[in-house]
Amino acid sequence: MDGWVRVLLAVAAGLVLLWAALLVVLWRARPDETGLKEALRLLPDVVRLIARLARDRSLPRGLRVRLWLLLGYLALPVDLVPDVVPVIGYADDAVVVALALRSVTRRAGPEALERHWPGSPAGLAAVRRLAGLPPG
Protein backbone atom coordinates (compact mmCIF):
# COMPACT_ATOMS: atom_id res chain seq x y z
CA MET A 1 0.00 0.00 0.00
CA ASP A 2 2.86 2.38 0.79
CA GLY A 3 4.18 1.99 -2.76
CA TRP A 4 0.85 2.99 -4.27
CA VAL A 5 0.70 6.12 -2.15
CA ARG A 6 4.13 7.16 -3.44
CA VAL A 7 3.07 6.52 -7.03
CA LEU A 8 -0.11 8.56 -6.58
CA LEU A 9 1.81 11.40 -4.96
CA ALA A 10 4.34 11.36 -7.79
CA VAL A 11 1.57 11.44 -10.40
CA ALA A 12 -0.19 14.27 -8.56
CA ALA A 13 3.05 16.24 -8.30
CA GLY A 14 3.72 15.69 -11.99
CA LEU A 15 0.25 16.94 -12.91
CA VAL A 16 0.69 20.04 -10.76
CA LEU A 17 4.04 20.77 -12.41
CA LEU A 18 2.54 20.24 -15.87
CA TRP A 19 -0.35 22.57 -15.00
CA ALA A 20 2.09 25.22 -13.72
CA ALA A 21 4.19 24.94 -16.88
CA LEU A 22 1.07 25.33 -19.00
CA LEU A 23 0.12 28.46 -17.05
CA VAL A 24 3.55 29.94 -17.74
CA VAL A 25 3.23 29.16 -21.46
CA LEU A 26 -0.24 30.72 -21.59
CA TRP A 27 0.93 33.80 -19.72
CA ARG A 28 3.91 34.29 -22.03
CA ALA A 29 1.86 33.70 -25.19
CA ARG A 30 -0.92 36.08 -24.21
CA PRO A 31 -1.76 38.88 -26.59
CA ASP A 32 -1.37 42.46 -25.40
CA GLU A 33 -3.87 43.82 -22.88
CA THR A 34 -5.98 45.49 -25.58
CA GLY A 35 -6.22 42.23 -27.49
CA LEU A 36 -7.43 40.37 -24.41
CA LYS A 37 -10.13 42.94 -23.66
CA GLU A 38 -11.33 42.92 -27.26
CA ALA A 39 -11.32 39.11 -27.36
CA LEU A 40 -13.46 38.90 -24.23
CA ARG A 41 -15.91 41.43 -25.65
CA LEU A 42 -16.02 39.64 -29.01
CA LEU A 43 -16.28 36.13 -27.59
CA PRO A 44 -19.72 35.28 -29.10
CA ASP A 45 -18.56 36.28 -32.62
CA VAL A 46 -15.28 34.43 -32.12
CA VAL A 47 -17.12 31.26 -31.07
CA ARG A 48 -19.29 31.50 -34.21
CA LEU A 49 -16.12 32.02 -36.28
CA ILE A 50 -14.50 28.93 -34.78
CA ALA A 51 -17.65 26.85 -35.39
CA ARG A 52 -17.80 28.00 -39.02
CA LEU A 53 -14.11 27.24 -39.52
CA ALA A 54 -14.56 23.80 -37.92
CA ARG A 55 -17.34 22.99 -40.42
CA ASP A 56 -15.36 24.21 -43.45
CA ARG A 57 -14.45 21.07 -45.40
CA SER A 58 -11.88 22.98 -47.47
CA LEU A 59 -9.64 23.23 -44.37
CA PRO A 60 -7.35 20.32 -43.44
CA ARG A 61 -8.98 17.68 -41.23
CA GLY A 62 -6.40 18.04 -38.43
CA LEU A 63 -7.10 21.75 -38.24
CA ARG A 64 -10.86 21.16 -38.05
CA VAL A 65 -10.36 18.58 -35.29
CA ARG A 66 -8.34 21.13 -33.30
CA LEU A 67 -11.13 23.66 -33.73
CA TRP A 68 -13.76 21.16 -32.52
CA LEU A 69 -11.59 20.42 -29.50
CA LEU A 70 -11.33 24.16 -28.85
CA LEU A 71 -15.12 24.48 -28.99
CA GLY A 72 -15.39 21.61 -26.53
CA TYR A 73 -12.92 23.33 -24.20
CA LEU A 74 -14.88 26.58 -24.38
CA ALA A 75 -18.13 24.73 -23.61
CA LEU A 76 -16.74 22.92 -20.57
CA PRO A 77 -17.25 24.59 -17.19
CA VAL A 78 -13.71 23.57 -16.17
CA ASP A 79 -10.94 26.03 -17.08
CA LEU A 80 -7.17 25.81 -16.96
CA VAL A 81 -7.25 28.73 -14.56
CA PRO A 82 -10.32 29.01 -12.30
CA ASP A 83 -12.41 32.11 -12.94
CA VAL A 84 -11.98 33.20 -9.32
CA VAL A 85 -8.33 34.09 -10.04
CA PRO A 86 -8.26 37.85 -10.78
CA VAL A 87 -7.63 38.94 -14.39
CA ILE A 88 -6.13 35.75 -15.80
CA GLY A 89 -9.05 33.65 -14.54
CA TYR A 90 -11.27 35.02 -17.30
CA ALA A 91 -8.47 35.64 -19.75
CA ASP A 92 -7.35 32.02 -20.10
CA ASP A 93 -10.13 31.35 -22.62
CA ALA A 94 -9.01 34.37 -24.65
CA VAL A 95 -5.40 33.17 -24.58
CA VAL A 96 -6.37 29.67 -25.70
CA VAL A 97 -8.53 31.14 -28.49
CA ALA A 98 -5.69 33.45 -29.56
CA LEU A 99 -3.28 30.54 -29.79
CA ALA A 100 -5.81 28.53 -31.80
CA LEU A 101 -6.48 31.42 -34.18
CA ARG A 102 -2.77 31.89 -34.73
CA SER A 103 -2.49 28.20 -35.56
CA VAL A 104 -5.45 28.39 -37.95
CA THR A 105 -4.09 31.40 -39.79
CA ARG A 106 -0.69 29.75 -40.19
CA ARG A 107 -2.29 26.71 -41.87
CA ALA A 108 -5.40 28.12 -43.56
CA GLY A 109 -4.39 31.73 -44.15
CA PRO A 110 -6.07 34.96 -43.10
CA GLU A 111 -8.58 34.58 -45.95
CA ALA A 112 -10.30 31.81 -43.98
CA LEU A 113 -10.85 34.19 -41.05
CA GLU A 114 -12.22 36.89 -43.33
CA ARG A 115 -14.46 34.45 -45.22
CA HIS A 116 -16.10 33.11 -42.03
CA TRP A 117 -16.14 36.21 -39.81
CA PRO A 118 -19.75 36.86 -38.64
CA GLY A 119 -19.22 40.24 -36.98
CA SER A 120 -18.32 43.81 -37.83
CA PRO A 121 -15.20 44.99 -39.69
CA ALA A 122 -13.90 46.49 -36.43
CA GLY A 123 -14.34 43.11 -34.77
CA LEU A 124 -12.47 41.42 -37.60
CA ALA A 125 -9.62 43.90 -37.14
CA ALA A 126 -9.48 42.98 -33.44
CA VAL A 127 -9.46 39.26 -34.27
CA ARG A 128 -6.67 39.82 -36.82
CA ARG A 129 -4.61 41.51 -34.07
CA LEU A 130 -5.43 38.67 -31.68
CA ALA A 131 -4.27 36.16 -34.30
CA GLY A 132 -1.02 38.07 -34.77
CA LEU A 133 -1.90 39.33 -38.26
CA PRO A 134 -1.20 42.80 -39.61
CA PRO A 135 -4.24 45.06 -40.09
CA GLY A 136 -6.09 44.20 -43.28
ChimeraX commands (.cxc) that place a marker at each C-alpha (Angstrom):
marker #1 position 0.00,0.00,0.00 radius 0.5
marker #1 position 2.86,2.38,0.79 radius 0.5
marker #1 position 4.18,1.99,-2.76 radius 0.5
marker #1 position 0.85,2.99,-4.27 radius 0.5
marker #1 position 0.70,6.12,-2.15 radius 0.5
marker #1 position 4.13,7.16,-3.44 radius 0.5
marker #1 position 3.07,6.52,-7.03 radius 0.5
marker #1 position -0.11,8.56,-6.58 radius 0.5
marker #1 position 1.81,11.40,-4.96 radius 0.5
marker #1 position 4.34,11.36,-7.79 radius 0.5
marker #1 position 1.57,11.44,-10.40 radius 0.5
marker #1 position -0.19,14.27,-8.56 radius 0.5
marker #1 position 3.05,16.24,-8.30 radius 0.5
marker #1 position 3.72,15.69,-11.99 radius 0.5
marker #1 position 0.25,16.94,-12.91 radius 0.5
marker #1 position 0.69,20.04,-10.76 radius 0.5
marker #1 position 4.04,20.77,-12.41 radius 0.5
marker #1 position 2.54,20.24,-15.87 radius 0.5
marker #1 position -0.35,22.57,-15.00 radius 0.5
marker #1 position 2.09,25.22,-13.72 radius 0.5
marker #1 position 4.19,24.94,-16.88 radius 0.5
marker #1 position 1.07,25.33,-19.00 radius 0.5
marker #1 position 0.12,28.46,-17.05 radius 0.5
marker #1 position 3.55,29.94,-17.74 radius 0.5
marker #1 position 3.23,29.16,-21.46 radius 0.5
marker #1 position -0.24,30.72,-21.59 radius 0.5
marker #1 position 0.93,33.80,-19.72 radius 0.5
marker #1 position 3.91,34.29,-22.03 radius 0.5
marker #1 position 1.86,33.70,-25.19 radius 0.5
marker #1 position -0.92,36.08,-24.21 radius 0.5
marker #1 position -1.76,38.88,-26.59 radius 0.5
marker #1 position -1.37,42.46,-25.40 radius 0.5
marker #1 position -3.87,43.82,-22.88 radius 0.5
marker #1 position -5.98,45.49,-25.58 radius 0.5
marker #1 position -6.22,42.23,-27.49 radius 0.5
marker #1 position -7.43,40.37,-24.41 radius 0.5
marker #1 position -10.13,42.94,-23.66 radius 0.5
marker #1 position -11.33,42.92,-27.26 radius 0.5
marker #1 position -11.32,39.11,-27.36 radius 0.5
marker #1 position -13.46,38.90,-24.23 radius 0.5
marker #1 position -15.91,41.43,-25.65 radius 0.5
marker #1 position -16.02,39.64,-29.01 radius 0.5
marker #1 position -16.28,36.13,-27.59 radius 0.5
marker #1 position -19.72,35.28,-29.10 radius 0.5
marker #1 position -18.56,36.28,-32.62 radius 0.5
marker #1 position -15.28,34.43,-32.12 radius 0.5
marker #1 position -17.12,31.26,-31.07 radius 0.5
marker #1 position -19.29,31.50,-34.21 radius 0.5
marker #1 position -16.12,32.02,-36.28 radius 0.5
marker #1 position -14.50,28.93,-34.78 radius 0.5
marker #1 position -17.65,26.85,-35.39 radius 0.5
marker #1 position -17.80,28.00,-39.02 radius 0.5
marker #1 position -14.11,27.24,-39.52 radius 0.5
marker #1 position -14.56,23.80,-37.92 radius 0.5
marker #1 position -17.34,22.99,-40.42 radius 0.5
marker #1 position -15.36,24.21,-43.45 radius 0.5
marker #1 position -14.45,21.07,-45.40 radius 0.5
marker #1 position -11.88,22.98,-47.47 radius 0.5
marker #1 position -9.64,23.23,-44.37 radius 0.5
marker #1 position -7.35,20.32,-43.44 radius 0.5
marker #1 position -8.98,17.68,-41.23 radius 0.5
marker #1 position -6.40,18.04,-38.43 radius 0.5
marker #1 position -7.10,21.75,-38.24 radius 0.5
marker #1 position -10.86,21.16,-38.05 radius 0.5
marker #1 position -10.36,18.58,-35.29 radius 0.5
marker #1 position -8.34,21.13,-33.30 radius 0.5
marker #1 position -11.13,23.66,-33.73 radius 0.5
marker #1 position -13.76,21.16,-32.52 radius 0.5
marker #1 position -11.59,20.42,-29.50 radius 0.5
marker #1 position -11.33,24.16,-28.85 radius 0.5
marker #1 position -15.12,24.48,-28.99 radius 0.5
marker #1 position -15.39,21.61,-26.53 radius 0.5
marker #1 position -12.92,23.33,-24.20 radius 0.5
marker #1 position -14.88,26.58,-24.38 radius 0.5
marker #1 position -18.13,24.73,-23.61 radius 0.5
marker #1 position -16.74,22.92,-20.57 radius 0.5
marker #1 position -17.25,24.59,-17.19 radius 0.5
marker #1 position -13.71,23.57,-16.17 radius 0.5
marker #1 position -10.94,26.03,-17.08 radius 0.5
marker #1 position -7.17,25.81,-16.96 radius 0.5
marker #1 position -7.25,28.73,-14.56 radius 0.5
marker #1 position -10.32,29.01,-12.30 radius 0.5
marker #1 position -12.41,32.11,-12.94 radius 0.5
marker #1 position -11.98,33.20,-9.32 radius 0.5
marker #1 position -8.33,34.09,-10.04 radius 0.5
marker #1 position -8.26,37.85,-10.78 radius 0.5
marker #1 position -7.63,38.94,-14.39 radius 0.5
marker #1 position -6.13,35.75,-15.80 radius 0.5
marker #1 position -9.05,33.65,-14.54 radius 0.5
marker #1 position -11.27,35.02,-17.30 radius 0.5
marker #1 position -8.47,35.64,-19.75 radius 0.5
marker #1 position -7.35,32.02,-20.10 radius 0.5
marker #1 position -10.13,31.35,-22.62 radius 0.5
marker #1 position -9.01,34.37,-24.65 radius 0.5
marker #1 position -5.40,33.17,-24.58 radius 0.5
marker #1 position -6.37,29.67,-25.70 radius 0.5
marker #1 position -8.53,31.14,-28.49 radius 0.5
marker #1 position -5.69,33.45,-29.56 radius 0.5
marker #1 position -3.28,30.54,-29.79 radius 0.5
marker #1 position -5.81,28.53,-31.80 radius 0.5
marker #1 position -6.48,31.42,-34.18 radius 0.5
marker #1 position -2.77,31.89,-34.73 radius 0.5
marker #1 position -2.49,28.20,-35.56 radius 0.5
marker #1 position -5.45,28.39,-37.95 radius 0.5
marker #1 position -4.09,31.40,-39.79 radius 0.5
marker #1 position -0.69,29.75,-40.19 radius 0.5
marker #1 position -2.29,26.71,-41.87 radius 0.5
marker #1 position -5.40,28.12,-43.56 radius 0.5
marker #1 position -4.39,31.73,-44.15 radius 0.5
marker #1 position -6.07,34.96,-43.10 radius 0.5
marker #1 position -8.58,34.58,-45.95 radius 0.5
marker #1 position -10.30,31.81,-43.98 radius 0.5
marker #1 position -10.85,34.19,-41.05 radius 0.5
marker #1 position -12.22,36.89,-43.33 radius 0.5
marker #1 position -14.46,34.45,-45.22 radius 0.5
marker #1 position -16.10,33.11,-42.03 radius 0.5
marker #1 position -16.14,36.21,-39.81 radius 0.5
marker #1 position -19.75,36.86,-38.64 radius 0.5
marker #1 position -19.22,40.24,-36.98 radius 0.5
marker #1 position -18.32,43.81,-37.83 radius 0.5
marker #1 position -15.20,44.99,-39.69 radius 0.5
marker #1 position -13.90,46.49,-36.43 radius 0.5
marker #1 position -14.34,43.11,-34.77 radius 0.5
marker #1 position -12.47,41.42,-37.60 radius 0.5
marker #1 position -9.62,43.90,-37.14 radius 0.5
marker #1 position -9.48,42.98,-33.44 radius 0.5
marker #1 position -9.46,39.26,-34.27 radius 0.5
marker #1 position -6.67,39.82,-36.82 radius 0.5
marker #1 position -4.61,41.51,-34.07 radius 0.5
marker #1 position -5.43,38.67,-31.68 radius 0.5
marker #1 position -4.27,36.16,-34.30 radius 0.5
marker #1 position -1.02,38.07,-34.77 radius 0.5
marker #1 position -1.90,39.33,-38.26 radius 0.5
marker #1 position -1.20,42.80,-39.61 radius 0.5
marker #1 position -4.24,45.06,-40.09 radius 0.5
marker #1 position -6.09,44.20,-43.28 radius 0.5
marker link #1:1,2 radius 0.2
marker link #1:2,3 radius 0.2
marker link #1:3,4 radius 0.2
marker link #1:4,5 radius 0.2
marker link #1:5,6 radius 0.2
marker link #1:6,7 radius 0.2
marker link #1:7,8 radius 0.2
marker link #1:8,9 radius 0.2
marker link #1:9,10 radius 0.2
marker link #1:10,11 radius 0.2
marker link #1:11,12 radius 0.2
marker link #1:12,13 radius 0.2
marker link #1:13,14 radius 0.2
marker link #1:14,15 radius 0.2
marker link #1:15,16 radius 0.2
marker link #1:16,17 radius 0.2
marker link #1:17,18 radius 0.2
marker link #1:18,19 radius 0.2
marker link #1:19,20 radius 0.2
marker link #1:20,21 radius 0.2
marker link #1:21,22 radius 0.2
marker link #1:22,23 radius 0.2
marker link #1:23,24 radius 0.2
marker link #1:24,25 radius 0.2
marker link #1:25,26 radius 0.2
marker link #1:26,27 radius 0.2
marker link #1:27,28 radius 0.2
marker link #1:28,29 radius 0.2
marker link #1:29,30 radius 0.2
marker link #1:30,31 radius 0.2
marker link #1:31,32 radius 0.2
marker link #1:32,33 radius 0.2
marker link #1:33,34 radius 0.2
marker link #1:34,35 radius 0.2
marker link #1:35,36 radius 0.2
marker link #1:36,37 radius 0.2
marker link #1:37,38 radius 0.2
marker link #1:38,39 radius 0.2
marker link #1:39,40 radius 0.2
marker link #1:40,41 radius 0.2
marker link #1:41,42 radius 0.2
marker link #1:42,43 radius 0.2
marker link #1:43,44 radius 0.2
marker link #1:44,45 radius 0.2
marker link #1:45,46 radius 0.2
marker link #1:46,47 radius 0.2
marker link #1:47,48 radius 0.2
marker link #1:48,49 radius 0.2
marker link #1:49,50 radius 0.2
marker link #1:50,51 radius 0.2
marker link #1:51,52 radius 0.2
marker link #1:52,53 radius 0.2
marker link #1:53,54 radius 0.2
marker link #1:54,55 radius 0.2
marker link #1:55,56 radius 0.2
marker link #1:56,57 radius 0.2
marker link #1:57,58 radius 0.2
marker link #1:58,59 radius 0.2
marker link #1:59,60 radius 0.2
marker link #1:60,61 radius 0.2
marker link #1:61,62 radius 0.2
marker link #1:62,63 radius 0.2
marker link #1:63,64 radius 0.2
marker link #1:64,65 radius 0.2
marker link #1:65,66 radius 0.2
marker link #1:66,67 radius 0.2
marker link #1:67,68 radius 0.2
marker link #1:68,69 radius 0.2
marker link #1:69,70 radius 0.2
marker link #1:70,71 radius 0.2
marker link #1:71,72 radius 0.2
marker link #1:72,73 radius 0.2
marker link #1:73,74 radius 0.2
marker link #1:74,75 radius 0.2
marker link #1:75,76 radius 0.2
marker link #1:76,77 radius 0.2
marker link #1:77,78 radius 0.2
marker link #1:78,79 radius 0.2
marker link #1:79,80 radius 0.2
marker link #1:80,81 radius 0.2
marker link #1:81,82 radius 0.2
marker link #1:82,83 radius 0.2
marker link #1:83,84 radius 0.2
marker link #1:84,85 radius 0.2
marker link #1:85,86 radius 0.2
marker link #1:86,87 radius 0.2
marker link #1:87,88 radius 0.2
marker link #1:88,89 radius 0.2
marker link #1:89,90 radius 0.2
marker link #1:90,91 radius 0.2
marker link #1:91,92 radius 0.2
marker link #1:92,93 radius 0.2
marker link #1:93,94 radius 0.2
marker link #1:94,95 radius 0.2
marker link #1:95,96 radius 0.2
marker link #1:96,97 radius 0.2
marker link #1:97,98 radius 0.2
marker link #1:98,99 radius 0.2
marker link #1:99,100 radius 0.2
marker link #1:100,101 radius 0.2
marker link #1:101,102 radius 0.2
marker link #1:102,103 radius 0.2
marker link #1:103,104 radius 0.2
marker link #1:104,105 radius 0.2
marker link #1:105,106 radius 0.2
marker link #1:106,107 radius 0.2
marker link #1:107,108 radius 0.2
marker link #1:108,109 radius 0.2
marker link #1:109,110 radius 0.2
marker link #1:110,111 radius 0.2
marker link #1:111,112 radius 0.2
marker link #1:112,113 radius 0.2
marker link #1:113,114 radius 0.2
marker link #1:114,115 radius 0.2
marker link #1:115,116 radius 0.2
marker link #1:116,117 radius 0.2
marker link #1:117,118 radius 0.2
marker link #1:118,119 radius 0.2
marker link #1:119,120 radius 0.2
marker link #1:120,121 radius 0.2
marker link #1:121,122 radius 0.2
marker link #1:122,123 radius 0.2
marker link #1:123,124 radius 0.2
marker link #1:124,125 radius 0.2
marker link #1:125,126 radius 0.2
marker link #1:126,127 radius 0.2
marker link #1:127,128 radius 0.2
marker link #1:128,129 radius 0.2
marker link #1:129,130 radius 0.2
marker link #1:130,131 radius 0.2
marker link #1:131,132 radius 0.2
marker link #1:132,133 radius 0.2
marker link #1:133,134 radius 0.2
marker link #1:134,135 radius 0.2
marker link #1:135,136 radius 0.2
view
